[in-house]
Structures are given as structure tokens and as C-alpha cells.
């Protein structure tokens, strides 16, 4: 995989630079989302699954996982709404 040097970037016109920065920002956002999903998956799995050797989840484990994931999503929605509200003020 090749990389782009700073001198090559400096040769780009303003629109191309903006497009590249937008792309990088989008990729960084995707990475943050993937990291968050990995973290809450690990956290919820460790909290809820008692027997990793079993082929199926128990009903209690399924309910625990559903609650854990829902709380994670609720918190993230609340944080996003709070950030949007503070940015618009």
C-alpha cells in the first residue's frame, strides 16, 4: 500500500484538499464507531454470558444482552443529542 507524501498533498487544489480531509474525517468516524461497538460487545458479553462453552445462550443471557445493548444505544443517543444541542446554541 502506498502513502501520499506531504509534498504531493500540497500540490492539490483546495477542493481536492477539502475532499481528502472530509474522507479522512469520515474514515475516523467509522473507526470510532467500530471501536465503540467492539467495546460494548465485549462489555455486554463479559457481563451477561456465563458459559462460553455452551452452543446456545440461555434466556437470561439473551435478556441481559438485549438490555445491555439497549442501554448502550440509549446512552449514545443521549450523548449525541446533547452534543448537537450544545453545538446549535
N, C-alpha and C positions, 0 to 999 in steps of 0.2 A: 504494500500500500504506500503510495507516495504522499508526501505532505507538501503544503504550499508555503513558500517562504514569505517572509515579511516584505521583501522587495517586490515579489510578484503581486502581493495584495495591494501594495502602494500604487501599482500601475492600473488598478481597476478604477472605473469611473464611480461616481458617488452612488448611483443606483445599484450597481453591482456590489459595492461595499455594504450598502444597506440590506440588500437581498441576502448576502452571506451572513451578516450579523443576525438577521431575522431567522435564517435557517439554523444557525448555531444556538440561538436562544430557544427555538423550538425543540431541538435535539436535547438541550439541557433540561427543558421542562419534561420531556418524555423520560429522561433518565431519573429525574426526581420522582416521578410517578411510579416508575418501576421499582425504585428503591423503597418507596413507601409501601407499595403492595407487598413486596418481599418481607418487609419488616412486620407488617400487621399479620401476614400469613404465618410467619414464624411464631410471633407472639400468640396468636389465637390457637395455633396447633399445639404449642407447648402448654398453654393454659387448659385446653379442652380435651385433648386426646390422651387417654390414659394408657392404651395398649397399642403401640405402633406395629406389633406383630399381627394383629387381627386384620382379616381381609375386609371387614366392614366396620363402619362406625356404629356405635350404639345410639339409641335415640337421644340419650342425654348428651353425648358428644356432638351429635348433629345440631341439637338445640343450642348448646353452648357456642359452637362455631357460628351459627346464624346470628346469635345475639352479639357475639364479639365483632363480627364483620359489620353488622348494622350499627353498632356504637361507633366503630371506627369511621364509617361513612358519615354518620350524624355529626361527629366532631369535625371532620374535614369540611363538610358543607358549612358548618357554623363558622369555621375559621375563614373560609373563602368569602362568605358573606360579610364577615367583619372587615376583612381586608378591602373588599370592594366598597363598602360603606365609608371606610376611613379614606380611601383614595378619592372618592367623589365629593368629599367635604372640603 
